[in-house]
Amino acid sequence: MDRKPACLIIHGSTFFAPILVPLLFVFLAEDRYVRNLAVEALLFHIVMSICFAVAAFLMILLIGFVLLPIFALIYLWYPIKGFIRALKGEEFHYPLVGNWVR
């Protein structure tokens, strides 16, 4: 598979299979960039899941009500930004976890 459609699928998977699709690309992709992007996306979804869990727990202290919308915006913004960059043919790395993979 070409790089551009693979990247579009990985970024778009946030809205239908955020763990399964990147995991499939990790094992099936031949292109190193696509494989690294899939690992980044997978780690991003795992980290964001942990952030949502922490925010849900912190709702006891009321600060979670502030954190939850912030994390939701981050969770939606970066995959959309990656999708747009993939449409343009540009490289994209997820924040924080992109440095873990490289």
MDTraj code that builds the backbone (N, CA, C; nanometers):
import mdtraj as md
import numpy as np

residues = "MET ASP ARG LYS PRO ALA CYS LEU ILE ILE HIS GLY SER THR PHE PHE ALA PRO ILE LEU VAL PRO LEU LEU PHE VAL PHE LEU ALA GLU ASP ARG TYR VAL ARG ASN LEU ALA VAL GLU ALA LEU LEU PHE HIS ILE VAL MET SER ILE CYS PHE ALA VAL ALA ALA PHE LEU MET ILE LEU LEU ILE GLY PHE VAL LEU LEU PRO ILE PHE ALA LEU ILE TYR LEU TRP TYR PRO ILE LYS GLY PHE ILE ARG ALA LEU LYS GLY GLU GLU PHE HIS TYR PRO LEU VAL GLY ASN TRP VAL ARG".split()
xyz = np.array([
    [0.0848, -0.1179, 0.0000],
    [0.0000, 0.0000, 0.0000],
    [0.0895, 0.1243, 0.0000],
    [0.0442, 0.2271, -0.0691],
    [0.1192, 0.3522, -0.0731],
    [0.1180, 0.4205, 0.0629],
    [0.2097, 0.5124, 0.0799],
    [0.2252, 0.5819, 0.2078],
    [0.1057, 0.6711, 0.2393],
    [0.0591, 0.7485, 0.1417],
    [-0.0469, 0.8466, 0.1671],
    [-0.1777, 0.7816, 0.2129],
    [-0.2315, 0.6805, 0.1406],
    [-0.3558, 0.6193, 0.1889],
    [-0.3398, 0.5505, 0.3245],
    [-0.2230, 0.4911, 0.3470],
    [-0.1998, 0.4255, 0.4757],
    [-0.2028, 0.5269, 0.5891],
    [-0.1397, 0.6411, 0.5680],
    [-0.1395, 0.7461, 0.6701],
    [-0.2802, 0.8000, 0.6939],
    [-0.3569, 0.8170, 0.5874],
    [-0.4951, 0.8643, 0.6019],
    [-0.5784, 0.7658, 0.6830],
    [-0.5603, 0.6378, 0.6578],
    [-0.6348, 0.5350, 0.7310],
    [-0.5945, 0.5346, 0.8777],
    [-0.4650, 0.5454, 0.9041],
    [-0.4179, 0.5437, 1.0430],
    [-0.4731, 0.6632, 1.1203],
    [-0.4646, 0.7824, 1.0626],
    [-0.5168, 0.9012, 1.1319],
    [-0.6686, 0.8960, 1.1432],
    [-0.7356, 0.8497, 1.0399],
    [-0.8813, 0.8432, 1.0420],
    [-0.9364, 0.7353, 1.1333],
    [-0.8528, 0.6391, 1.1681],
    [-0.8991, 0.5291, 1.2534],
    [-0.9357, 0.5758, 1.3935],
    [-0.8984, 0.6965, 1.4288],
    [-0.9340, 0.7513, 1.5596],
    [-1.0842, 0.7465, 1.5812],
    [-1.1597, 0.7581, 1.4740],
    [-1.3047, 0.7685, 1.4852],
    [-1.3786, 0.6354, 1.4675],
    [-1.3061, 0.5268, 1.4337],
    [-1.3773, 0.3998, 1.4197],
    [-1.3051, 0.2798, 1.4785],
    [-1.1761, 0.2781, 1.4894],
    [-1.1036, 0.1661, 1.5507],
    [-0.9653, 0.2141, 1.5945],
    [-0.9584, 0.2924, 1.7020],
    [-0.8332, 0.3596, 1.7365],
    [-0.7189, 0.2683, 1.7794],
    [-0.7470, 0.1490, 1.8209],
    [-0.6411, 0.0568, 1.8624],
    [-0.6153, -0.0484, 1.7552],
    [-0.7207, -0.1015, 1.6978],
    [-0.7086, -0.2132, 1.6037],
    [-0.6359, -0.1762, 1.4747],
    [-0.6723, -0.0659, 1.4133],
    [-0.6126, -0.0279, 1.2838],
    [-0.4634, 0.0024, 1.2963],
    [-0.4200, 0.0859, 1.3920],
    [-0.2751, 0.1063, 1.4034],
    [-0.1998, -0.0225, 1.4350],
    [-0.2606, -0.1087, 1.5139],
    [-0.1971, -0.2366, 1.5469],
    [-0.1788, -0.3223, 1.4224],
    [-0.2788, -0.3237, 1.3351],
    [-0.2668, -0.3977, 1.2088],
    [-0.1549, -0.3407, 1.1226],
    [-0.1449, -0.2088, 1.1162],
    [-0.0401, -0.1467, 1.0340],
    [0.0991, -0.1688, 1.0934],
    [0.1075, -0.1814, 1.2249],
    [0.2372, -0.2096, 1.2868],
    [0.2913, -0.3426, 1.2352],
    [0.2034, -0.4406, 1.2239],
    [0.2470, -0.5742, 1.1834],
    [0.2497, -0.5954, 1.0325],
    [0.1680, -0.5216, 0.9582],
    [0.1553, -0.5487, 0.8145],
    [0.2267, -0.4487, 0.7235],
    [0.2591, -0.3317, 0.7738],
    [0.3193, -0.2287, 0.6882],
    [0.4643, -0.2626, 0.6557],
    [0.5007, -0.2370, 0.5318],
    [0.6384, -0.2589, 0.4893],
    [0.7210, -0.1300, 0.4980],
    [0.6556, -0.0154, 0.4790],
    [0.7229, 0.1140, 0.4843],
    [0.7539, 0.1508, 0.6299],
    [0.8777, 0.1889, 0.6557],
    [0.9211, 0.2207, 0.7925],
    [0.8458, 0.3406, 0.8495],
    [0.8228, 0.4442, 0.7682],
    [0.7505, 0.5613, 0.8167],
    [0.6079, 0.5254, 0.8570],
    [0.5403, 0.4440, 0.7762],
    [0.4024, 0.4035, 0.8066],
    [0.3992, 0.3215, 0.9347],
    [0.4945, 0.2323, 0.9515],
    [0.5007, 0.1505, 1.0723],
    [0.5250, 0.2388, 1.1956],
    [0.6177, 0.3335, 1.1842],
    [0.6435, 0.4237, 1.2966],
    [0.5222, 0.5107, 1.3280],
    [0.4530, 0.5564, 1.2242],
    [0.3317, 0.6362, 1.2449],
    [0.2240, 0.5537, 1.3151],
    [0.2114, 0.4278, 1.2776],
    [0.1129, 0.3407, 1.3421],
    [0.1467, 0.3209, 1.4900],
    [0.2737, 0.3061, 1.5212],
    [0.3152, 0.2930, 1.6611],
    [0.2857, 0.4218, 1.7366],
    [0.3155, 0.5362, 1.6739],
    [0.2853, 0.6657, 1.7355],
    [0.1355, 0.6794, 1.7632],
    [0.0537, 0.6447, 1.6653],
    [-0.0917, 0.6553, 1.6825],
    [-0.1391, 0.5627, 1.7938],
    [-0.0870, 0.4431, 1.7976],
    [-0.1244, 0.3470, 1.9013],
    [-0.0865, 0.4001, 2.0396],
    [0.0349, 0.4494, 2.0536],
    [0.0783, 0.5051, 2.1816],
    [-0.0025, 0.6294, 2.2189],
    [-0.0339, 0.7115, 2.1195],
    [-0.1148, 0.8311, 2.1445],
    [-0.2509, 0.7918, 2.2013],
    [-0.3140, 0.6906, 2.1445],
    [-0.4458, 0.6481, 2.1933],
    [-0.4362, 0.5885, 2.3328],
    [-0.3300, 0.5160, 2.3605],
    [-0.3128, 0.4584, 2.4939],
    [-0.2895, 0.5685, 2.5975],
    [-0.2024, 0.6636, 2.5651],
    [-0.1752, 0.7744, 2.6577],
    [-0.3006, 0.8572, 2.6806],
    [-0.3752, 0.8838, 2.5753],
    [-0.4978, 0.9623, 2.5919],
    [-0.6022, 0.8855, 2.6731],
    [-0.6074, 0.7550, 2.6591],
    [-0.6989, 0.6747, 2.7417],
    [-0.6621, 0.6870, 2.8895],
    [-0.5324, 0.6862, 2.9182],
    [-0.4869, 0.7040, 3.0560],
    [-0.5240, 0.8440, 3.1059],
    [-0.5073, 0.9443, 3.0209],
    [-0.5442, 1.0816, 3.0574],
    [-0.6935, 1.0929, 3.0871],
    [-0.7760, 1.0278, 3.0065],
    [-0.9208, 1.0298, 3.0308],
    [-0.9539, 0.9608, 3.1632],
    [-0.8854, 0.8511, 3.1929],
    [-0.9091, 0.7808, 3.3193],
    [-0.8695, 0.8674, 3.4386],
    [-0.7566, 0.9352, 3.4282],
    [-0.7128, 1.0247, 3.5358],
    [-0.8120, 1.1402, 3.5524],
    [-0.8578, 1.1971, 3.4425],
    [-0.9553, 1.3063, 3.4499],
    [-1.0860, 1.2586, 3.5120],
    [-1.1276, 1.1376, 3.4769],
    [-1.2507, 1.0828, 3.5349],
    [-1.2343, 1.0642, 3.6852],
    [-1.1176, 1.0162, 3.7268],
    [-1.0918, 1.0000, 3.8697],
    [-1.0884, 1.1355, 3.9406],
    [-1.0289, 1.2350, 3.8761],
    [-1.0174, 1.3674, 3.9368],
    [-1.1490, 1.4449, 3.9379],
    [-1.2526, 1.3891, 3.8798],
    [-1.3831, 1.4546, 3.8888],
    [-1.4325, 1.4571, 4.0332],
    [-1.3761, 1.3681, 4.1148],
    [-1.4084, 1.3704, 4.2574],
    [-1.3661, 1.5040, 4.3180],
    [-1.2519, 1.5553, 4.2718],
    [-1.2006, 1.6825, 4.3220],
    [-1.2453, 1.8018, 4.2377],
    [-1.3314, 1.7791, 4.1417],
    [-1.3892, 1.8786, 4.0510],
    [-1.2930, 1.9281, 3.9437],
    [-1.1638, 1.9031, 3.9542],
    [-1.0705, 1.9469, 3.8512],
    [-1.0855, 1.8632, 3.7243],
    [-1.1386, 1.7441, 3.7385],
    [-1.1599, 1.6570, 3.6240],
    [-1.2587, 1.7148, 3.5243],
    [-1.3504, 1.7957, 3.5715],
    [-1.4472, 1.8587, 3.4822],
    [-1.3802, 1.9600, 3.3901],
    [-1.2658, 2.0129, 3.4300],
    [-1.1885, 2.1045, 3.3460],
    [-1.0972, 2.0246, 3.2525],
    [-1.0359, 1.9205, 3.3070],
    [-0.9396, 1.8420, 3.2294],
    [-1.0050, 1.7611, 3.1181],
    [-1.1211, 1.7072, 3.1431],
    [-1.1863, 1.6201, 3.0449],
    [-1.2107, 1.6888, 2.9109],
    [-1.2663, 1.8088, 2.9056],
    [-1.2831, 1.8745, 2.7750],
    [-1.1501, 1.9088, 2.7076],
    [-1.0495, 1.9427, 2.7883],
    [-0.9178, 1.9719, 2.7310],
    [-0.8604, 1.8477, 2.6645],
    [-0.8668, 1.7346, 2.7340],
    [-0.8171, 1.6095, 2.6770],
    [-0.8986, 1.5673, 2.5545],
    [-1.0292, 1.5940, 2.5570],
    [-1.1132, 1.5601, 2.4418],
    [-1.0733, 1.6415, 2.3188],
    [-1.0441, 1.7688, 2.3385],
    [-0.9999, 1.8525, 2.2268],
    [-0.8653, 1.8048, 2.1718],
    [-0.7742, 1.7693, 2.2602],
    [-0.6442, 1.7170, 2.2172],
    [-0.6633, 1.5874, 2.1398],
    [-0.7500, 1.4999, 2.1916],
    [-0.7746, 1.3702, 2.1291],
    [-0.8351, 1.3847, 1.9895],
    [-0.9133, 1.4862, 1.9684],
    [-0.9732, 1.5087, 1.8369],
    [-0.8838, 1.5912, 1.7446],
    [-0.8137, 1.6914, 1.7989],
    [-0.7374, 1.7835, 1.7165],
    [-0.6194, 1.7170, 1.6469],
    [-0.5381, 1.6419, 1.7178],
    [-0.4159, 1.5906, 1.6574],
    [-0.4398, 1.4864, 1.5477],
    [-0.5343, 1.3946, 1.5607],
    [-0.5619, 1.3077, 1.4457],
    [-0.6155, 1.3836, 1.3241],
    [-0.6971, 1.4859, 1.3475],
    [-0.7474, 1.5657, 1.2352],
    [-0.6324, 1.6418, 1.1695],
    [-0.5442, 1.6982, 1.2511],
    [-0.4272, 1.7676, 1.1991],
    [-0.3388, 1.6712, 1.1193],
    [-0.3202, 1.5498, 1.1703],
    [-0.2427, 1.4487, 1.0981],
    [-0.3080, 1.4093, 0.9675],
    [-0.4409, 1.3990, 0.9665],
    [-0.5153, 1.3648, 0.8463],
    [-0.4962, 1.4730, 0.7395],
    [-0.5048, 1.5979, 0.7810],
    [-0.4870, 1.7099, 0.6871],
    [-0.3456, 1.7105, 0.6309],
    [-0.2475, 1.6887, 0.7181],
    [-0.1088, 1.6838, 0.6708],
    [-0.0861, 1.5657, 0.5778],
    [-0.1503, 1.4533, 0.6051],
    [-0.1362, 1.3362, 0.5176],
    [-0.1990, 1.3642, 0.3809],
    [-0.3085, 1.4379, 0.3785],
    [-0.3696, 1.4757, 0.2512],
    [-0.2752, 1.5609, 0.1672],
    [-0.1976, 1.6454, 0.2344],
    [-0.1013, 1.7301, 0.1646],
    [0.0278, 1.6563, 0.1312],
    [0.0431, 1.5357, 0.1847],
    [0.1643, 1.4587, 0.1606],
    [0.2782, 1.4945, 0.2538],
    [0.2482, 1.5636, 0.3624],
    [0.3497, 1.6045, 0.4589],
    [0.3610, 1.5009, 0.5709],
    [0.4769, 1.4966, 0.6345],
    [0.4947, 1.4084, 0.7494],
    [0.4297, 1.4708, 0.8719],
    [0.3868, 1.3844, 0.9637],
    [0.3254, 1.4297, 1.0878],
    [0.3683, 1.3352, 1.1984],
    [0.3994, 1.3920, 1.3145],
    [0.4325, 1.3123, 1.4312],
    [0.3453, 1.3582, 1.5466],
    [0.2886, 1.2627, 1.6172],
    [0.2043, 1.2956, 1.7316],
    [0.2891, 1.3585, 1.8418],
    [0.2308, 1.4543, 1.9147],
    [0.3084, 1.5180, 2.0217],
    [0.3404, 1.4178, 2.1323],
    [0.4484, 1.4374, 2.1973],
    [0.4976, 1.3576, 2.3083],
    [0.5400, 1.2171, 2.2657],
    [0.4488, 1.1376, 2.2122],
    [0.4823, 0.9993, 2.1780],
    [0.5654, 0.9890, 2.0512],
    [0.5646, 1.0925, 1.9693],
    [0.6472, 1.0904, 1.8479],
    [0.7941, 1.0797, 1.8794],
    [0.8359, 1.1407, 1.9905],
    [0.9751, 1.1318, 2.0323],
    [1.0092, 0.9952, 2.0879],
    [0.9131, 0.9225, 2.1383],
    [0.9375, 0.7890, 2.1924],
    [0.9690, 0.6901, 2.0823],
    [0.9101, 0.7091, 1.9652],
    [0.9240, 0.6135, 1.8549],
    [1.0512, 0.6394, 1.7763],
    [1.0821, 0.7660, 1.7538],
    [1.2010, 0.8000, 1.6748],
    [1.3297, 0.7668, 1.7437],
])
top = md.Topology()
chain = top.add_chain()
for i, resn in enumerate(residues, 1):
    res = top.add_residue(resn, chain, resSeq=i)
    for name in ("N", "CA", "C"):
        top.add_atom(name, md.element.get_by_symbol(name[0]), res)
traj = md.Trajectory(xyz[None], top)
